[in-house]
Amino acid sequence: MAKFRKKKVSARQKMINLMYVVLMAMLALNVSSDVLKGFTLVADKLDLSTQNATHINEGIYKNFEEQMKANPAKVRQWYEKAMRVRQMSDSLYNLAEELKVAIVAKSDGKNADVHNIRNQEDLEASTFVMLSPTHGRGAELYECINSYRERITRMVADEDQKHIIESNLNTDVPQKARSEGKNWQEYMFESQPTAAAVTLLTKLQSDVRSAEGEVLHNLVSYIDVKDLRVNEINAYVVPSSQTIVQGGKFSAQIFMAAVDTTNRPTVYIGGKPLQNQEGLYETICSTTGDFTLEGYIEATGSGGERVRRPFTQKYSVVPPGATVSADIMNVLYAGYDNPMSVSVPGVPSSKLRVTMSGGGSFVQKGEGKYIASPSDVGSEAVISVSAEMEGRVQEMGKFTFRVRKLPDPTAYIPVGDDHFLGGKLSKQSLMAATDLGAAIDDGLLNIPFSVKGFEMVFYDNMGNAVPEVSQSSAFTDRQKSMLRQLSRGKRFYISKIRAVGPDGLERTLNGAMEVIVN
């Protein structure tokens, strides 16, 4: 006998095979690399924002310490409150950092790096760390956020500031998730990709530093500058956000800490005074990139001298970023209710405007959830996402999906709760069956079809084929009679199965089901 040598696979072909396996795995997980890159971009910008806020907060703490040395009787109560703010802010911030490290370690192993996640698409790491029945830490984080929010807002007198902090640290669960029996930690972390879970925790850290800064500025305002001398005065810039979507508005409050309301300072940007007496600076951000706001503040000292303090504030402008994904796979099926998810980071779903072109219907079914029902097989469905931002509508992106016909279902004989697809079947189970079913059930789709008719082919003792036809899904009396006569080891075939799916199209299934009496 001739021997055949296995053909050696080239290195290039191995690479192609590996890329195909990775692609199929990512399609099965329904997580695109573009989405993962988006999470990484947002996380990086949040890190930059957090670092800037931390730097500003540390400057205020240093100022408190110097003022405490200069006038402890006057400053002590505010200094002690500031130290409590630092302790509880650092506690929640460090907990979030610890959870980030734990999730990435679970995803990438012992050499994991939070800033360089290898398995960004891992759906199990965040679920294990946060929701494990034995040592999941989601409930701990939930309680810590609630406790921090309640304690920190008690130190804020301004209702608008308090509302902003409460909104950023909100742990309410949307109605849709509550109706599904989910708590906050399940809603936030269940089956989240590692990149998304780390980004959520990074946002929490940014919100903590922002809340910390709001309270510190509030505490500083209670200190009388005249008692502490002008060389302790510093200029501060507090932006509403340090990451702006292209086309959005950058807003920042610019002021001196503990300024005398009877002696408001003058803000200069580009050598020109800011006309807004409240120190509010705004500009439209038309291009993306990293930018720096620079200027100085001038105020009149107690001796009539002019006191000047420079300021700088970095901020970033990022492109619009919407996420639209089919909940089943990266295609839409004509005549079928395809579930869709639509979201824009930082924008509530109530502010989104989502439409679909190309024929068919597109209906919202809940918080960020939609049903797409395109009509034309072979066409393209284009989903457009816009957002209401700062009193105007901003386009966030367009997403194109191919429209395909629903695939053919697989026929089966119901046996209890199981689907018998062919092969050996006991006589008892065979006689208990009453009809034929058909469905698409491949792990992604789970769609029942209605059987409209089929043919059973038996063979007599001479080997002649004896067909028996049913005009419905039920076995006819004649077919049942033929089944009773079959002895062990005999076989028959079910073919010419006609089925109709939710798209209303009738199709005749290819192939035949072979059944062997066991």
N, C-alpha and C positions, 0 to 999 in steps of 0.2 A: 504494500500500500504506500502511495506517495505521501511524503511528509511536507506539510505546509508551514513555512516560517511566518510568525506573526510580524506584520509590517511595523517597523519602528515609527513612533509618532514624533514629529519634529517639535522642537521647543516652541516654535511659533504656534503650531496647532494646539499644543498643551495650553498656551496662554489664551487662545481663542476659546477653547473648551471651558477653561476656568472662568473667563469673563461671562460666558453664557450661563453657567451655573449660578454665578453671583447675580446676574440680571434676573433670572427666573426666581431666585430667592427673594429679591427685593420686590418684584412684581407680586409675589405671593403675599408679602407683608404689606403691600400697598404703601410703601414708604419710598418716595423718590429722592434721589441725591440732591435735587434742587431744594426740596423742602428741608433736608438735613443741613444743607449749606445755609439756608435762611435762618435756622435755629442758631447755627454757629455765629453768623453775622450779628444777630440780635444779642446773643450772649456776650460777644466781644464789646459791643457798644455799651451794653449794660455795665460791664466791668469797668470801662472807661468812665462812665457816669458815676459809678460807685467810688472809684478812686478819687475823682475830683471832689465829690461830696465829703469823703473822709478827710481829704486834705483841708477843706474849709472848716469842718468840724474840729479837727485837731488845732487849727489856728484859734478857734474860739476857746477851746479848753486851755490853751496856753495863755490866752488873754485873761481868762478867769483866774488862773494861778498867779499871774503877775499882779492883778488887781487885788487878789486876796492878801498878798504880801503888803501891798500899799495901804489897804484900808480894810482889815479883816472884820471889824465891827459892822461896816456898811455892806460888805459883799458876802459874808459867811452863809446866810440862808440861801442865797442864789447859787453860790459855789457848791454847797452840799446837794442841792437839787440837781445841778449839772452833773455831779459825780454819780448820782443815782441814775440819771439818764444814760450816762456812759456805760454803767454796769449792766443795766437791763438791755440796752441796745446791743452791746458786745455779746451778751449771752445768746440772744436770738440769732444774731449774725453768725456767730460761731457754730450754733446748732445747724443752720442751713449749710455752712461750709462742710461740716462733718458728714451730713447726709449726702452732699454732692460727691465727696470722696468715697463714701461707702457704695453709692450707686455705680460710679465709674469703676471702682475696684471689682464689684460684682460683674460688671460687663467686660472689663479688659484684663482682669487678673492683678497680681501683686505689683506689677510695674505700671499700673495705671497712672494717667496724668489727666487731671480735670481740664487742662487747657489744650490737650491733644487727645481727644477721645477717638479710639480706633473703631470700636463697635457702636457707632452712633445710632444705628437702627435697632439695637437690641431692645426687644419689647418686654423682657422678663426681669431685668435688673431692678428697675424702679418698683415694679410690683412686689418683688421679693423683699427689698429693703423697707418699703413703706407699708406694705399690706400683709406681710407674713403673719399667719395666725399666732405664731409662738413669740416672735420678737420684732414684728413690724413696728416702725416708728412714726407712721403717719398720724396716729392719734396724739402722740406726744407733740409733734409739730403743730397740729391743730390747736391743742390746748395752749401752747406757748404763744402762738400768734394772738389768740383771743386775749390772753392775760396781758401781753405787751400792749395791744391796742387799747384796752381799757385803762391801763395805768398811764400810758403816754398821753392820751387825750385829756386826762384829768389835769395835765399841766399846761393845756392850751386854752386861752380865754377866747380867742377869736373863733367864731362859729364856722367861718369859711375854711380856715386852716384845719379845724377839727374835722370838718366834713371830708376834706381832701385826704387826711390821714386815715380816717375810717374807711373811705372808699378804696384806697390803695391796699389796706390790710384786711379787706373784707373776706370773710370765710363762709358767706352764704352759698347754698347749693341751688342752682337753677331748678325751676319747677320740673323740667323734663327729667333731670337726673334724680330728683326726689321721687318722682312717680315710678322710677325704675328701682327704687330702694337703695340708692347709692348715698353714702355719706360724703363729706368734703374730701377726705383723703382718697377715697375710691374714685371720685369724680376727677381729681387732679392728677393722680399717678397711676391708675390702673391701665396696664398695657400701653404706657407712654414710652416712645423711644427714649433711649438714654439721653440723647442730645436735647430732647424736649424737656425731660425731667430736670436736667441740669440748668436749662434756661429758665424754667419756672422758679427754681431755688435762687438763681442769680438775680432774678427780678425781685424776689422777696428781700434779698440783701440790699438791693438798690433802694427799695421802699423803706427799709429800716433806717438806712443812712439819711434818707430824705426826711423821714419823720423826726429823727434825732436832730437834724439841722433846724427844722421848724421850731422845735421846742427850745433849742439853745438860743436861737435868735430872739425868741419870746422872752427868755430869762435875761438875756443881755439888755433888753429894752427897759428893764426895771432899775438899771444901774445909772446913777447920775454921773455924766461924763465930767462935770466940773470938779468933782472930788478926786478924779483919777489922772488928770493931766492929759494934754493932747498927744503926747508921744505914745500913748497906749491905744490911740484910735486907729481902727483899721477899716478899709473899704471892703464891701461884700457885694457879690452878685448872686442872686438866687433865680435861676431860670426855671420856667414851668416844666421844661424838659430839655435834656441835653442831646437827645436823638430825635431828629425831625424828619418826617417823610417829605420827599421832594415835592415842592409846591405848597407845603404847610407853612405855618407861621412860627417863628422863634420869638418867645416872650421871656423877659427877665426883669426882675426887680433889682435895682441898684441903689444901695444906701450905705450909710455909716452906721455902725453898731452904736446904740444908745444915743442917737442924735436928738438934740433938743428940738421939739416941735415948733418952738418960737423962733428957731434959727435954722431953717431948712438949708441943707447944702445944695450946691449947684453941680450937676453931673455934666462932664465934657466927654464927647466921643468924637474922635477925629479932629480935635481942637475946637469943636463947636458945642455950645451949651445945649443940653437936652431940654426941649420946651415943656415936657411933661413934668409938673411940679412933684408928682408922686414918685418919680424915678422909674416910670414904666417905659421900657424900650422895646420896640417891635420892628421886625423887618421880614419881608417875604423871602423865603429860601427857594430860589429858582434853580440852583445847581447843587449837585451832590459833592460830598467831600468833608474834610475837617477844617474848621474855621476857628478864629480867635476874636473875641470881642475885647477891645482894649480902650482905655480912657483913664480919667482921673476924677476925683471928687474934691471940691473945695468948700470949706465952711469957715465961718468967722469964729476965732477963739474968744475966750473970756476977756482977753486983753485987747481985743480988736484986731489981732493979727489973723492973716489968712492961713489956714491949715489945708494942705493938699495931700491926698493919698491916691496913688495909682491903683488900678485894678486890671485884671485879665480874666477872661472866662473862655474856655474851650468848649466847642459843641460840634456835633456831627450831623450832617444831612444825608439820609439814606434814601434809596429809590423806593417808590411805592411797592408794597409787598402783600399781596393777597394769596390765600391758599384755597384752591378748589380741588376736591378729590371725590372720585366716585367711591362709595363705600364698598362696592363689590370688586371692581377692577378698573383698569384704565381705559375702558370702552363703555359705551352706552348701548342698550338694546332697544330696538324699535318696538313700540307697542307694549312696553313693559315699564313698570314703575321702578326706576333706578334710584335708590337712595343716594343722596349727595351731602357732603359736608363743605361749608363755606366759612372761612374765617379770615380776618385781617388782624395781625398782632396789634394790640393796644386800642382796637376799635370795637365797641359792643355791637352785637348782631343787629340791634334795633336801629343802628345808624347805617347799615349796609343796604345798598340797592343792587339786587342781583336779577339778571334777565338772561334768557336763552334764545338764540336765533337758530334758524334752520328748520322750523316746523315742529309742532308738538306742543306740549304744555310743560310749565315749570312752576311748581307750587311749593311755598314754604310750609313745613310741617312741625316746626319747633325752633328752639334756640340753635341757630346755625345749621339746621337740617332742612333739606329740600328734597322734592321728588321730581326727577326729570323723566319725561315720557316723550322722546323724539318719535317722529312718524316715518321718516324716509330712510330706508336701508341704503347704505353706501354713501350717504351724505356726511357732512360734518356739523356737529352741534357746537356753537360758540357761546360760552357762558361769560358774560361781562359783569365785572364787580366794580361798583363805585361806593364811596363812603362820604357821608356828611361830616365835614371837618371845618370847624370854626366858621360856621354859617355859609359854607359853600360846598358844592359837590365835587369830589376829587376822584378821577378814574384810578383804580388800583390794579387793573390788569384784565386781560382777556385770555380764556383757556379753551383750547379746541379739543374735542373728543370725536373719535370715529363712531359712526352709528352702524351697528351690525344687527343681523337677524339673530334671534335666539337660537342657540344650538339645539340639535335634536335631543329629545330625552332618551332615557334608557327604560325599556319595558321590564316589569318585574311581576312576580306573583306574591301577593301579601301572605306572609306566614307569621301570624302573631304580630309583633312589632317590627319584624325584620322584612327586608326585601330580598326575595329569592330571584337571582339573576340568571340561573341556569346551572346544570350539572345534576348531581344526585339529590333526590328528594324522596322522603318516605311516603308510602302509599297513604298513610293516615293524614299527613299534612296535605297531600295532594287532594284528597277527597274533601278536606275541610275548606279548601280554597273555593271562593265563589266567583271571583272575577280577576281581571288583569289590570294592572296599574302602570303608569309611566310618569317619570319625573326626571328633572335635572338635579342631581345631588352629588356635586363634585368637591365639596368642601368650601367653595366660594358661593356658588349658586345653590338655592334650595327651592325649586319651582315645580309645583305639581302640574301635570298635564291631564287632560280628559281623553280616555281611550274611546274611540268611536266604532271600532270594529277590528277583527283579527281573524286569522285562519289557523286551525290546528291540523297538522298532517300526521296521521297514524299509518302503520304498515300492517297488512294482514299476513296470514301464515305463508302466503305465496310471495311476499315481498312487494306487493302492490301498494302504492300510496293511496290513502283514503283521506281526502281533505274534508274538514268540517268547518263551516264559516259561521262566525257570530257577528251580528250587526250592532253590537254594543260592547261595553266593557265586560259584561257578564258571560260566564260559560253557559252555553245552551244545554238543554236536557240531553240532546244527542251527544254533545261533547262529554258531558258528565258520564253518560252510559258507556262511552268508549273508554273513558278513564278507568271505570270500575273493572273492565275486562283485562286491563294490563297486568301482567305478572311481573315479578321482580326481574330486573335486568332489561326490561323492555324500555324503549324510548320513543318519544314523539317530539314534534317541532312546532313552535309557534312563530308565525311569520305574517307578512303583509299587515302589520299593525298600523292602524290609522289613529293619530292623536292630534289634539288641538290644545295649544298653550294659551297663556294670557294675551298674546298678541293676536289671537283670533285666526291664525293660519293653520290649516290642516296639512299634515305631512304624513307620508308613509315611511316608517322607519326601515333603514337598511338592515340586512342580516336577519338571522332567525335565532330564537332561544331554544336550545336543546335541553330536554328534560329526561332524566333516566330514573326509572322507578327503583327505589332502594328498599 
